[in-house]
Amino acid sequence: MPTKADRKRIDAAVTSFHTYYSSSSNWGSERWHDTLYPALCQPTRYAALVNAFVSVAEVEGTLCGDDSPSHVLSKMQLPSQKNSTPVSPPNSHLMVFEHTIPAASNTTTIPPPAPYFFPPPAPKPSLHDSNQLLLSHWNLDAASALCAYMLDVQPNDRVLDLCAAPGGKSIALAQSLFPHLTTPPSTTSPPPTSSLHSNEIDTPRNRRLKNNLRSYLPASLFQTGQVQTFSIDGTDARALSLLPFGHGGYDRVLLDAPCSSERHVIHAQLRAEMSGHTAEEMARWRPGSSKNMAKTQLALLLTALRAVKVGGKVVYSTCSISSEENDGVVEKTLLQLQKDRSKGSLTWGVEVELGREGGARDVVDRVRLDELSEETRYGRIVVPDHPGGRGSGPLFFCVLTKVASGDAAP
């Protein structure tokens, strides 16, 4: 049993956490306590990203087999991209799982059990056309595919996934980059010259990234060098010189940045409280944690923007609910770029596509986007108490287009 001092320390940590996120600069007391925090406490809503490089029939057999839990299987419809027509959009391969709600067996006034969420069936080896065994699907938070989808990659694009581990988003991107290798092939066009560079600086996570990509993607992509993994510190000034395509060499860059991952902290704390303890994640959390994390995120976002070409896109995303790590990082980035342009040291700028201050509001189907997420200053966020999110998230995402300096917002 924890001592009185331990209990005091636990209470102080939890109180500080609630005070920060219920502040007016974040979610406000009413929403935080009444809906958002209770929703964050619930199990995450899972989805399965179907591996398009194997037979869909085999995958569905894995997902709907006799050993799978009883559930409703449905495709999650993502917003359509209005300015392009992807050959093999991740949208067509994302399936969402929920348990059924048992029907009431009598006239009792007790309501039927509410839906709850569960990890979908484990992936199983399935055969690719090259006789290579690849895993059938990737389990992920139902919101996570949004940031990869919003990058709007096309065959022949050069794509950088800057913080790629454990690899699910790189796998989603690969499906649109290499449609000639999907099962069956999604195109009869000549094989594209696409490139996917997946980067992760942390050694154990980099090792996991490599193993995961080779478990899901055709071996030929590694043999030709079209898919490569790297271990580069994206916050280092030398990062651009180490990336194969260098400064302005990429058509698309995905930055799913390291963040405070508050839902993970909350779940860890709930488990620890069952035995009267404080989770290590909660014990390490401080009111200044987001501020410190934002410094790293800012450096990474500046690298991502420098790596993409003029006319290319960067998607910045986090699974944080802190405004400092989301809109706050985007705001600091815009201010830094404006300062650099005023000094004459920068020949380009950025345009924000989403959010209340976005300048390109017709790039996606906003009706569907509103169903899944809510608007922020510079982007969108999926949170589990949002009516259409149904337990997904959190996921913040912002779409930035790199433009010539004369086209940049003042």
C-alpha positions as CSV (number, residue, x, y, z in Angstrom):
1,M,0.0,0.0,0.0
2,P,1.3,3.5,-0.8
3,T,2.3,5.7,2.2
4,K,0.6,8.9,3.0
5,A,3.4,10.8,1.4
6,D,3.0,8.6,-1.8
7,R,-0.7,9.3,-1.9
8,K,0.0,13.1,-1.6
9,R,2.4,12.9,-4.4
10,I,0.0,11.0,-6.6
11,D,-2.8,13.5,-5.9
12,A,-0.5,16.5,-6.7
13,A,0.6,15.0,-10.0
14,V,-3.0,14.2,-11.1
15,T,-4.3,17.6,-10.0
16,S,-1.6,19.4,-11.9
17,F,-2.4,17.4,-15.0
18,H,-6.1,18.2,-14.8
19,T,-5.4,21.9,-14.1
20,Y,-3.3,22.3,-17.2
21,Y,-5.7,20.6,-19.6
22,S,-8.8,22.2,-18.2
23,S,-7.3,25.7,-18.5
24,S,-8.8,28.2,-20.9
25,S,-5.7,27.9,-23.2
26,N,-6.5,24.3,-23.7
27,W,-10.0,22.8,-23.3
28,G,-11.7,24.7,-20.5
29,S,-13.0,23.2,-17.3
30,E,-16.5,22.3,-18.5
31,R,-15.5,20.3,-21.6
32,W,-12.4,18.7,-20.0
33,H,-14.2,17.4,-16.9
34,D,-17.7,16.7,-18.5
35,T,-16.8,15.0,-21.8
36,L,-13.2,15.0,-23.0
37,Y,-11.4,13.5,-20.0
38,P,-14.0,10.8,-19.5
39,A,-13.8,10.0,-23.3
40,L,-10.0,9.8,-23.1
41,C,-10.3,7.3,-20.2
42,Q,-12.2,4.9,-22.5
43,P,-10.4,2.2,-24.5
44,T,-9.1,3.4,-27.9
45,R,-11.2,2.7,-30.9
46,Y,-9.2,0.4,-33.2
47,A,-9.1,0.0,-36.9
48,A,-7.3,-2.2,-39.4
49,L,-5.4,-0.8,-42.3
50,V,-5.7,-3.5,-44.9
51,N,-2.4,-4.4,-46.6
52,A,-3.2,-3.7,-50.3
53,F,-0.2,-5.7,-51.3
54,V,-1.9,-9.0,-50.4
55,S,-5.3,-10.5,-51.4
56,V,-8.2,-8.5,-49.9
57,A,-10.1,-11.8,-49.7
58,E,-7.3,-13.3,-47.6
59,V,-7.3,-10.3,-45.3
60,E,-11.1,-10.3,-44.9
61,G,-10.8,-14.0,-44.0
62,T,-8.3,-13.1,-41.2
63,L,-10.5,-10.2,-40.0
64,C,-13.8,-12.1,-40.1
65,G,-12.7,-15.6,-39.3
66,D,-14.3,-17.9,-36.8
67,D,-11.6,-17.1,-34.2
68,S,-12.3,-13.4,-34.4
69,P,-14.5,-11.6,-31.8
70,S,-18.1,-10.9,-32.8
71,H,-18.1,-7.4,-34.4
72,V,-19.5,-5.2,-37.0
73,L,-17.1,-4.6,-39.9
74,S,-17.4,-1.4,-41.9
75,K,-15.1,0.7,-44.0
76,M,-14.2,4.1,-42.6
77,Q,-14.9,6.8,-45.2
78,L,-12.2,9.5,-45.2
79,P,-12.7,13.0,-46.8
80,S,-12.2,13.0,-50.6
81,Q,-9.3,15.0,-51.9
82,K,-10.8,17.5,-54.4
83,N,-7.7,18.5,-56.3
84,S,-6.4,15.0,-57.2
85,T,-7.4,11.5,-57.8
86,P,-5.1,9.0,-56.1
87,V,-4.8,5.7,-57.9
88,S,-5.0,3.6,-54.7
89,P,-6.1,5.8,-51.8
90,P,-5.6,4.6,-48.3
91,N,-9.3,5.3,-47.8
92,S,-10.2,2.2,-49.7
93,H,-8.2,0.0,-47.4
94,L,-9.2,1.3,-44.0
95,M,-11.7,-0.9,-42.0
96,V,-13.0,-0.1,-38.6
97,F,-14.1,-2.6,-36.0
98,E,-16.8,-2.4,-33.3
99,H,-18.6,-4.9,-31.2
100,T,-22.3,-5.2,-31.8
101,I,-24.8,-3.9,-29.3
102,P,-26.9,-6.9,-28.0
103,A,-30.6,-6.4,-28.5
104,A,-32.7,-6.1,-25.4
105,S,-34.2,-9.5,-24.5
106,N,-37.2,-8.2,-22.5
107,T,-39.0,-5.0,-21.6
108,T,-36.8,-4.1,-18.8
109,T,-35.9,-0.4,-18.5
110,I,-32.2,-1.2,-18.1
111,P,-30.5,0.0,-21.4
112,P,-28.4,-2.5,-23.4
113,P,-24.7,-2.5,-22.9
114,A,-22.9,0.4,-24.7
115,P,-20.5,-0.4,-27.5
116,Y,-16.9,-0.9,-26.4
117,F,-13.8,-1.2,-28.4
118,F,-11.2,-3.9,-28.7
119,P,-7.9,-4.7,-30.5
120,P,-8.9,-6.3,-33.8
121,P,-7.5,-9.7,-34.8
122,A,-3.8,-10.1,-35.0
123,P,-2.3,-9.8,-38.5
124,K,-1.5,-13.1,-40.3
125,P,0.9,-13.9,-43.1
126,S,-0.7,-13.7,-46.6
127,L,0.7,-14.4,-50.0
128,H,1.8,-11.6,-52.3
129,D,1.9,-12.1,-56.1
130,S,5.7,-12.5,-55.8
131,N,5.1,-15.6,-53.6
132,Q,6.4,-13.5,-50.6
133,L,4.5,-13.8,-47.3
134,L,3.3,-10.4,-46.1
135,L,1.2,-9.5,-43.0
136,S,-2.5,-9.0,-43.7
137,H,-3.3,-5.7,-41.9
138,W,-2.0,-3.1,-39.5
139,N,-3.9,-2.4,-36.3
140,L,-4.1,1.3,-35.4
141,D,-6.2,4.1,-33.8
142,A,-9.0,4.8,-36.2
143,A,-7.9,8.4,-36.5
144,S,-4.3,7.7,-37.3
145,A,-4.6,7.1,-41.1
146,L,-6.0,10.6,-41.5
147,C,-2.6,12.3,-41.4
148,A,-1.1,10.0,-44.0
149,Y,-4.2,10.3,-46.1
150,M,-4.2,14.1,-45.9
151,L,-0.6,14.2,-47.4
152,D,-2.3,13.2,-50.7
153,V,0.6,11.3,-52.2
154,Q,0.7,10.2,-55.8
155,P,2.6,7.7,-57.9
156,N,6.1,9.1,-58.8
157,D,6.2,11.3,-55.7
158,R,9.3,11.4,-53.5
159,V,8.1,11.1,-50.0
160,L,9.8,11.5,-46.6
161,D,8.3,10.1,-43.4
162,L,10.4,12.0,-41.0
163,C,9.5,10.3,-37.7
164,A,8.2,7.0,-39.1
165,A,8.4,4.4,-36.3
166,P,6.7,2.0,-35.9
167,G,5.8,2.2,-39.6
168,G,2.0,2.1,-40.0
169,K,1.8,5.5,-41.8
170,S,4.7,4.6,-44.1
171,I,2.8,1.4,-45.0
172,A,-0.3,3.5,-45.8
173,L,1.8,5.9,-47.9
174,A,3.4,3.0,-49.8
175,Q,0.0,1.8,-51.0
176,S,-0.6,5.0,-53.0
177,L,3.1,5.2,-54.1
178,F,3.3,1.7,-55.6
179,P,-0.1,0.8,-57.0
180,H,1.5,-1.6,-59.6
181,L,2.4,-4.0,-56.8
182,T,-1.0,-4.1,-55.0
183,T,-3.0,-7.3,-55.3
184,P,-4.5,-7.1,-57.9
185,P,-2.5,-4.2,-59.4
186,S,-4.4,-0.9,-59.2
187,T,-3.0,0.5,-62.4
188,T,-1.7,-0.7,-65.8
189,S,0.5,2.3,-66.2
190,P,4.3,1.8,-66.3
191,P,5.9,1.2,-62.9
192,P,6.2,4.5,-61.1
193,T,9.5,6.0,-60.0
194,S,8.2,6.7,-56.5
195,S,10.5,6.9,-53.5
196,L,9.6,6.4,-49.8
197,H,12.3,7.4,-47.2
198,S,11.2,6.4,-43.7
199,N,13.3,7.9,-40.9
200,E,13.6,7.2,-37.2
201,I,16.5,8.4,-34.9
202,D,15.8,6.1,-31.9
203,T,17.8,2.9,-32.4
204,P,15.3,0.3,-31.0
205,R,12.4,2.1,-32.8
206,N,14.4,2.2,-36.0
207,R,15.0,-1.5,-35.8
208,R,11.3,-2.1,-35.3
209,L,10.5,0.2,-38.2
210,K,12.8,-1.8,-40.5
211,N,11.3,-5.1,-39.5
212,N,7.7,-3.8,-39.9
213,L,8.2,-2.4,-43.3
214,R,9.8,-5.6,-44.6
215,S,6.9,-7.6,-43.1
216,Y,4.3,-5.5,-45.0
217,L,5.9,-4.3,-48.2
218,P,7.1,-6.3,-51.3
219,A,10.8,-7.1,-51.2
220,S,11.4,-5.7,-54.6
221,L,10.9,-2.1,-53.2
222,F,13.9,-2.6,-51.0
223,Q,16.0,-4.2,-53.7
224,T,15.4,-1.3,-56.1
225,G,16.0,1.3,-53.3
226,Q,12.6,2.8,-53.7
227,V,11.9,2.2,-50.0
228,Q,14.8,3.0,-47.6
229,T,15.1,3.6,-43.9
230,F,17.3,6.1,-42.2
231,S,18.4,7.1,-38.7
232,I,18.8,10.9,-38.9
233,D,18.2,13.4,-36.2
234,G,15.6,15.7,-37.8
235,T,16.4,18.5,-35.3
236,D,20.1,18.6,-36.4
237,A,21.1,21.4,-38.8
238,R,23.0,18.7,-40.8
239,A,19.8,16.6,-41.4
240,L,19.1,18.0,-44.8
241,S,22.6,17.2,-46.0
242,L,22.1,13.6,-44.9
243,L,18.8,13.0,-46.6
244,P,19.2,11.5,-50.1
245,F,17.2,14.2,-51.9
246,G,18.4,17.0,-49.7
247,H,17.0,20.6,-49.5
248,G,13.8,20.9,-51.4
249,G,14.1,17.4,-52.9
250,Y,10.8,15.9,-51.7
251,D,7.3,16.2,-53.1
252,R,5.7,15.3,-49.7
253,V,6.9,15.1,-46.1
254,L,4.9,13.6,-43.3
255,L,5.9,14.7,-39.8
256,D,4.0,12.7,-37.2
257,A,6.0,14.3,-34.4
258,P,6.9,12.8,-31.0
259,C,4.5,14.4,-28.4
260,S,3.1,14.1,-24.9
261,S,0.6,11.4,-25.8
262,E,-1.8,12.3,-23.1
263,R,-4.2,9.4,-23.7
264,H,-1.4,7.0,-23.1
265,V,-0.5,8.8,-19.9
266,I,-4.1,8.7,-18.7
267,H,-4.5,5.0,-19.5
268,A,-1.2,4.2,-17.7
269,Q,-2.4,6.1,-14.7
270,L,-5.8,4.4,-14.6
271,R,-4.0,1.0,-14.5
272,A,-1.6,2.2,-11.8
273,E,-4.4,3.6,-9.6
274,M,-5.9,0.1,-9.4
275,S,-3.0,-0.8,-7.1
276,G,-2.8,2.6,-5.5
277,H,0.3,3.8,-7.4
278,T,1.3,6.5,-9.8
279,A,2.2,5.6,-13.3
280,E,5.8,6.5,-14.3
281,E,4.3,8.5,-17.2
282,M,2.2,10.6,-14.9
283,A,5.1,11.0,-12.4
284,R,7.3,12.4,-15.2
285,W,4.7,14.8,-16.5
286,R,5.1,18.5,-15.6
287,P,3.2,21.6,-16.6
288,G,6.2,22.6,-18.7
289,S,6.4,19.2,-20.5
290,S,4.5,20.5,-23.6
291,K,6.6,23.6,-23.8
292,N,9.8,21.5,-23.9
293,M,8.3,19.1,-26.3
294,A,7.3,22.0,-28.6
295,K,10.9,23.0,-29.0
296,T,11.7,19.7,-30.6
297,Q,8.5,19.7,-32.7
298,L,9.4,23.2,-34.0
299,A,12.9,22.1,-35.1
300,L,11.4,19.0,-36.8
301,L,8.8,21.0,-38.6
302,L,11.3,23.5,-39.9
303,T,13.4,20.6,-41.3
304,A,10.3,19.1,-42.9
305,L,9.5,22.4,-44.7
306,R,13.1,22.8,-45.8
307,A,13.1,19.2,-47.2
308,V,10.0,19.7,-49.3
309,K,10.0,21.4,-52.7
310,V,8.2,24.6,-53.6
311,G,4.6,23.4,-54.4
312,G,5.0,20.4,-52.2
313,K,3.1,19.6,-49.0
314,V,4.0,18.9,-45.4
315,V,1.5,17.3,-43.0
316,Y,2.3,18.0,-39.3
317,S,0.5,15.8,-36.8
318,T,0.6,14.8,-33.2
319,C,-1.5,12.6,-30.9
320,S,-1.4,15.4,-28.3
321,I,-4.3,17.5,-26.9
322,S,-2.0,20.4,-25.9
323,S,-2.5,23.6,-27.8
324,E,1.2,24.3,-27.3
325,E,2.2,21.2,-29.3
326,N,-0.4,21.7,-32.0
327,D,-1.4,25.2,-33.2
328,G,1.3,26.6,-31.0
329,V,4.1,24.9,-32.9
330,V,2.6,25.9,-36.3
331,E,2.3,29.5,-35.1
332,K,5.9,29.6,-34.0
333,T,7.0,28.1,-37.3
334,L,5.1,30.7,-39.3
335,L,6.6,33.5,-37.1
336,Q,10.2,32.1,-37.6
337,L,9.7,31.9,-41.4
338,Q,8.3,35.4,-41.5
339,K,11.4,36.6,-39.6
340,D,13.8,34.8,-41.9
341,R,12.0,36.3,-45.0
342,S,12.3,39.8,-43.5
343,K,16.0,39.3,-43.2
344,G,16.2,38.2,-46.8
345,S,17.5,34.7,-45.9
346,L,14.5,32.8,-47.2
347,T,13.1,32.7,-50.7
348,W,9.9,30.7,-49.8
349,G,7.0,30.6,-47.4
350,V,4.1,28.4,-46.5
351,E,0.3,28.4,-47.0
352,V,-1.9,26.8,-44.3
353,E,-4.7,24.7,-46.0
354,L,-7.0,24.0,-43.0
355,G,-8.1,25.6,-39.8
356,R,-9.8,28.9,-39.1
357,E,-6.9,30.8,-40.7
358,G,-6.4,28.4,-43.6
359,G,-6.2,29.9,-47.0
360,A,-7.2,26.9,-49.2
361,R,-10.5,25.7,-47.8
362,D,-11.6,23.7,-50.8
363,V,-8.9,21.1,-50.9
364,V,-11.0,18.4,-49.2
365,D,-14.5,17.4,-48.6
366,R,-15.2,19.6,-45.6
367,V,-18.6,18.0,-44.8
368,R,-16.9,14.6,-44.1
369,L,-14.0,16.3,-42.4
370,D,-16.4,18.0,-40.0
371,E,-17.9,14.7,-39.2
372,L,-14.6,13.3,-38.2
373,S,-12.8,16.2,-36.6
374,E,-13.1,19.8,-35.4
375,E,-11.4,22.9,-36.6
376,T,-8.5,24.6,-34.8
377,R,-6.7,27.8,-35.7
378,Y,-4.3,26.2,-38.2
379,G,-5.6,22.6,-38.6
380,R,-8.0,20.0,-37.4
381,I,-8.2,17.7,-34.4
382,V,-9.9,14.3,-33.9
383,V,-10.9,13.9,-30.2
384,P,-12.8,11.0,-28.7
385,D,-15.7,13.2,-27.4
386,H,-16.3,14.6,-30.9
387,P,-19.8,13.3,-32.1
388,G,-18.4,11.8,-35.3
389,G,-15.1,10.5,-33.8
390,R,-16.8,7.8,-31.7
391,G,-13.8,7.2,-29.5
392,S,-11.0,7.9,-32.0
393,G,-8.0,10.1,-31.4
394,P,-6.6,12.3,-30.3
395,L,-5.0,13.3,-33.6
396,F,-4.1,16.9,-34.6
397,F,-3.1,17.5,-38.2
398,C,-2.1,20.6,-40.2
399,V,-1.5,20.7,-44.0
400,L,1.2,23.2,-45.1
401,T,2.0,23.9,-48.8
402,K,5.4,25.4,-49.5
403,V,5.1,28.4,-51.8
404,A,7.5,30.9,-53.4
405,S,8.1,33.9,-51.1
406,G,5.9,36.2,-53.2
407,D,2.9,33.9,-52.7
408,A,3.5,33.5,-48.9
409,A,1.0,34.9,-46.4
410,P,2.3,38.2,-44.9
